[in-house]
Amino acid sequence: MLNNFQYFLVLAEELNISKAADRLFISHQCLSKYLKNLEDEYGVMLFHRKPKFALTYAGELVLQSLRKIELIDANLSSQLAELQDGKTGEVRIGITEGRLRIMIPDLLEEFKKLYPNILVKVISAPSPEMLEQLLQNKLDFIVAGSADNPNPNLIYQTILNERLYLVISDNLLQQYFGDKFLACKKAFSEQGVDLCQLKDVPFVLNYKGFSSRTMLDNYLFKLGTQLNVIYEATQPDLHLMMAARDYAATICLTMYLPNVWQLNEADKSGNKLNVFHIAGLNNTNPVFMISTKGKYMPEYARQLCSLIKKQCQYYENIHY
């Protein structure tokens, strides 16, 4: 069974013999024969054929065992490669889209100085998709938010606790608060902003279901109010650019605050973006470094983790 165990893993991922055979560069007939021999060897069905091709309970048990074997094999390869010279290899990380554009340029620049021959492969995807790839041994670790339902096979390490802030331009504040604009700006800076006062202001936010949006929606529910959401998008940097153009206000997580500063530096009109603490919103949005239990990390991978933590420490110290 251990011969060609990747055949079973790919078949379990694709749940389609033709697609799995294409990925493995073998024939449909060869893969079907492999599966039949495997089922004959164990005397159980590993996949349902109808109404659709799917793992049986026995197949799920085989999959769990083979994932462990795959992890052991990968760990052994990493350890032997490190014993050989420790200067070549690769590390595979996943980071959500917005954070990738913030963290990766500086991270790769600093890491390359330490390990010029180590290849860093970075993927960006929604957190659930990256978690699945982590469990499939396709990633070494990921940086992501929210762990409402932590998987017992994974290790979650908090590397940053972010706060939510209101970001709104001077022009938009003046448009909605008129003569009270300067007084409101002063009060918001000193006491934080009461979002009930902004229920008529247009907002651009993340889609529902994302951690920052859930955190905000729960807070608004407690207040018994809603915001005037006119646009939703997953790109936080887009939210800020729209705010800089007076299209809408937005809500910003700590890690994205340097983008606000950059936009303000680039603006020559005098219309600045303001960052205000949200009064009464004391919850934080944790960012986790997530890895598989039992995963061996070579020294260069551990160093990359340390560099990420160092970056996050900078953001941890930002307060308004």
NORTA-V390802 format. One record per run of one state. SS is the DSSP state (@ for helix, = for strand, . for the rest). FROM is the first residue (numbers start at 1). TO is the last residue. If there is no record, write none. Layout:
{{SS | FROM | TO} {SS | FROM | TO}}
This chain:
{{. | 1 | 4} {@ | 5 | 14} {. | 15 | 16} {@ | 17 | 24} {. | 25 | 27} {@ | 28 | 42} {. | 43 | 46} {= | 47 | 48} {. | 49 | 53} {= | 54 | 55} {. | 56 | 56} {@ | 57 | 84} {. | 85 | 88} {= | 89 | 95} {. | 96 | 96} {@ | 97 | 114} {. | 115 | 117} {= | 118 | 123} {. | 124 | 126} {@ | 127 | 135} {. | 136 | 140} {= | 141 | 145} {. | 146 | 153} {= | 154 | 162} {. | 163 | 163} {= | 164 | 169} {@ | 170 | 191} {. | 192 | 192} {= | 193 | 193} {. | 194 | 194} {@ | 195 | 198} {. | 199 | 201} {= | 202 | 205} {. | 206 | 210} {@ | 211 | 223} {. | 224 | 227} {= | 228 | 232} {. | 233 | 235} {@ | 236 | 244} {. | 245 | 248} {= | 249 | 253} {@ | 254 | 266} {. | 267 | 272} {= | 273 | 278} {. | 279 | 284} {= | 285 | 292} {. | 293 | 298} {@ | 299 | 316} {. | 317 | 320}}
